[in-house]
Amino acid sequence: VSSRGCRDTIVSTNVVSPNGLHAAADPAAHRSHMRKVRSYEVETHWYQNYATSSKCRIPSCLAACSHGDEMLIVLEDLDVAGYDQRRTNVKDYEIRACLSWLAHFHAHFLGVAPQGLWPIGTYWHLKTRPDELEAMDDARLKAAAGAVDEVLNSCRFLTIVHGDAKLANFCFSSDGRDVAAVDFQYVGGGCGMKDVAYFLGSCLEEREGDKKVPGLLDHYFSELKHVVSAQVDFAALEKEWREMFAFAWTDFRRFLLGWMPGHWKIDRYNKRLADEVLLKLKL
């Protein structure tokens, strides 16, 4: 059992089966089981060993321990801390608040090795999702999956990514202009655009993509520019990561097509991005 979402405060108890008897009979189920077990280990390590700034607020870890099959994390109550609002629909300034959080988070961990975390963050990482890849019907994207993954992993500028930065994992202040984030099961290394593309996909409708994404990306990079170290070649970082936005969206689209091909996030906007990526890869 796990208390998840923005109420991922006070107590989160993750119970896993050490034997995985049912999972062992089914290789796909076994992989899923072991992935989840590892995600709880990563989340516990994250809260015990990593800290962020006030501009990318997370709940403080009050205690963490293991009892047999259970991993227990006691976290600060973000409601009491002033982040008691939840959103299923957001205004532009609220989207920008989340993008500001991501910019500060990515700047804070730019160049930091993901020790004890997922080597490559995000819950849809290709290496951890062979069953979804096998289930894909899109032959072109399926054939390109490895190349897309390689491009993203070979970025010059890497950071630590949240790994599940959807709207539901942000807690808002009363005025909606400040946020905190929860749910760090899939935190790990990677290009910051993985979080940005995934987040925007969680709160923008298909028709809003072309209209809103350019300005929202401008906001993210403006925030990022103000907080990265002066030693970082920001022009090169921005150029690389802007190019990676379509790759990041395409990478997530690959997962969706194998996991739930009827998902509402599979739309014409990200299909166009995927077509652009395939064209660049000459596939």
Residue pairs with C-beta under 8 A, 6 or more apart in sequence:
1 13
1 14
1 15
2 12
2 13
2 14
2 15
3 9
3 10
3 11
3 12
3 13
4 12
4 183
5 86
5 168
5 169
5 182
5 183
6 78
6 83
6 86
6 168
6 169
6 170
6 171
6 182
7 79
8 59
8 75
8 169
8 182
8 183
9 59
9 75
9 76
9 77
9 78
9 79
9 182
10 74
10 75
10 77
11 72
11 73
11 74
11 75
12 72
12 73
12 75
13 70
13 71
13 72
13 73
14 40
14 43
14 70
14 71
14 72
14 73
15 69
15 70
16 33
16 36
16 37
16 40
16 69
16 70
16 71
17 23
17 33
17 69
18 68
18 69
20 30
20 33
20 34
22 29
23 29
23 30
23 32
23 33
23 34
24 30
28 131
31 128
31 130
31 131
32 131
35 128
38 118
39 123
39 185
39 186
40 71
40 185
41 71
42 116
42 117
42 118
42 184
42 185
42 186
42 187
42 188
43 73
43 183
43 184
43 185
43 187
44 64
44 66
44 71
44 73
45 116
45 117
46 116
46 117
46 184
46 187
47 61
47 64
47 73
47 75
47 184
48 61
48 64
49 115
49 116
50 160
52 58
52 104
52 105
52 108
53 104
53 108
55 100
55 101
55 104
55 227
56 101
56 102
56 104
56 105
56 108
56 181
57 81
57 83
57 101
57 178
57 179
57 180
57 181
58 180
58 181
58 182
58 184
59 75
59 76
59 77
59 78
59 81
59 180
59 182
60 75
60 76
61 73
61 74
61 75
61 76
62 74
62 75
62 76
63 72
63 73
63 74
64 71
64 72
64 73
64 74
65 71
65 72
66 72
78 84
78 171
78 180
78 182
79 171
81 180
82 173
82 174
82 178
83 171
83 172
83 173
83 178
83 179
83 180
84 171
84 174
85 171
85 172
85 173
85 174
85 176
86 168
86 171
86 172
87 94
87 167
87 170
87 172
87 176
88 167
88 168
89 203
90 98
90 167
90 176
90 203
91 176
92 212
92 216
93 176
93 177
94 172
94 176
94 177
94 179
95 200
95 203
95 204
95 216
96 216
96 219
97 172
97 176
97 177
97 178
97 179
98 165
98 167
98 170
98 179
98 199
99 196
99 199
99 216
99 219
99 220
99 223
100 219
100 220
100 223
101 170
101 179
101 180
101 181
102 162
102 165
102 192
102 195
102 196
102 199
102 220
103 220
103 221
103 223
103 224
103 227
104 223
104 227
105 159
105 160
105 162
105 181
105 195
106 159
106 160
106 161
106 192
106 195
106 224
107 159
107 224
107 227
107 228
107 229
108 227
109 159
109 160
110 157
110 158
110 159
110 228
110 229
110 232
111 157
111 158
111 159
112 159
112 160
113 189
114 121
114 160
114 187
114 188
114 189
117 160
117 187
117 188
117 189
118 125
118 163
118 186
118 187
118 188
118 189
119 188
119 189
120 127
120 153
120 188
120 189
120 190
121 160
121 161
121 162
121 163
121 186
121 187
121 188
121 189
121 190
121 194
122 161
122 163
122 164
122 186
122 188
122 190
122 194
122 198
122 252
123 163
123 164
123 185
123 186
124 132
124 251
124 252
124 254
124 255
124 259
125 149
125 186
126 133
126 145
126 146
126 149
126 251
126 254
127 149
129 255
129 258
129 259
131 258
132 255
132 258
132 259
133 142
133 145
133 254
133 258
134 258
135 258
135 259
136 142
136 145
136 254
136 257
136 258
137 257
137 261
138 254
138 257
140 278
140 283
141 250
141 253
141 254
141 257
141 274
141 278
142 254
143 283
144 277
144 278
144 281
144 283
145 251
145 254
147 281
147 283
148 247
148 250
148 251
148 254
148 277
148 281
149 251
151 244
151 247
151 281
152 190
152 191
152 193
152 194
152 244
152 247
152 248
152 251
153 190
155 191
155 240
155 241
155 244
156 236
156 237
156 240
157 191
157 232
157 236
157 237
157 240
157 241
158 189
158 190
158 191
159 189
159 190
159 191
159 192
160 187
160 188
160 189
160 190
161 187
161 188
161 189
161 190
161 191
161 192
161 194
161 195
162 169
162 181
162 184
162 186
162 187
162 195
163 184
163 185
163 186
163 187
163 188
163 190
163 194
163 195
164 183
164 184
164 185
164 186
164 198
165 181
165 195
165 198
165 199
165 202
166 198
166 199
166 202
167 199
167 202
167 203
168 202
169 181
169 182
169 183
170 179
170 180
170 181
170 182
171 179
171 180
171 181
171 182
172 178
172 179
173 179
191 241
191 244
191 248
192 224
192 241
193 241
193 244
193 245
193 247
193 248
194 248
194 251
194 252
196 217
196 220
196 245
196 248
197 245
197 248
197 249
197 252
198 248
198 252
200 213
200 216
201 249
201 252
201 265
201 270
202 265
204 212
204 213
206 267
206 268
206 269
209 267
209 269
209 270
210 269
217 242
217 245
221 238
221 241
221 242
224 234
224 237
224 238
225 234
225 238
228 234
228 237
245 273
246 273
246 274
246 276
246 277
247 277
249 270
249 273
249 274
250 270
250 273
250 274
250 277
250 278
252 265
252 270
253 266
253 270
253 271
253 273
253 274
256 263
256 265
256 266
257 266
